[in-house]
Amino acid sequence: MVCHHGAQVENYKSPDFDIAAAVEGNTLNCRLVMEKLKDKGRLVVTGSVFEANEGIGNEPLVAFSPYGLSKTASWEVFRHWGWKLSVPLTKFVIPNPFGPYEDP
């Protein structure tokens, strides 16, 4: 089993966050890793509550920010290669702390 937790986060709160560069960095060598896992293991990718389609509610579950959009697109890249290469894939969403443990 391989767990992929890395993601581009520099300037993640900015509306100018570089979505395309983040997706490229987040998924670098994704296909190669999955090819090596084929018939041998599975991949676990960590997600974020800032992504589209995470959480619950009646509102459209769109990405909260450009960072969230980059995480959503990265997950879709992993999903594509997992499906294409028949590699078992799981996503684990890491919630953000709130209250006194939240970022300033």
N, C-alpha and C positions, 0 to 999 in steps of 0.2 A: 504494500500500500504506500502510496505517495500522497502527502498532503501539501497542497500549494497554498501558501498564505501570503506570499509577496504581492505587493501592489505599489504602483506609483502614487505617492501621497503628498509630494511637495506642493505646497500652495493649494491644498485640497479644498479649502474654504472659499477660494476666489472664484468669481464668475468667469475669470479668464483662464481657469484650469485647462490645460491642453489635453482634451479628451483623446484625440487620435494618438498622441505620443504615449499616453498612459495605457491605452489598449495594446499598442505595439509592445511596450515594455512588459505589461502584465502577461502577455501570451507568448512571449519570446520562446521559441523552441517547443511550443505546446505540442505540435504534431509529432516531433521527434520523441519527446517523452512518452507520449501515448503509444507510439509505435513500439517502443521498448517495453511498455506495460502490457501490450496485447498478449492475451492468453497467460499472463503471469501475475496480474494484480489489478488493482483499481486505483482511481484517482479521487481524492477528496479536495475540493476547492472551497476556500472560505469566501463567504459573501458578506455583504454589509446591509444594514437596515436602510441605507440611503439609496439602494438600487430600486429600479422599477419592479413591480410585482412582489414586493416583500411586505409583510405586515398584513393587517386586515383593515377593513373599512368599506364605506360606500363610495368614497371618492375614487377617481381613477388613480391607480397605484403607479404613478409616474416616478421617474428618478427625481430625487430631492434636489440634486445639484449636478453640475458637470462631473464631479468626482463620482457620484452615484451612477450617472450615465456611463462613465468609463467602466465601472464595475459590472453594470448590466451587459454592456457589449462584450466585455471580456468573458463573462459567463457564457454568452451565446457562442463565442469562438470555441470554448472548451466543450460545450454541448455538441457543437457540430462535429468536432473531431472524435469525441467519444462515440457518437452515433455512427460516423463514417467508418471508424476502426473497430467498432464493437468492444470498446473498453468500458467497463463499468465505471460510472461517474456518480459522485455524491456531492451535494453542496451542504455546507454547514454555515449558517448565518450567525455572525458574531454581533450581538446587540451592543449598542453604545451605553456606557454608564450614564447616569443622570444624577442630579443632586450634587452633593459635595465631591463626588468622584468624577464628575464631568470635566472635560477640558475647560480651561478658563474662557 
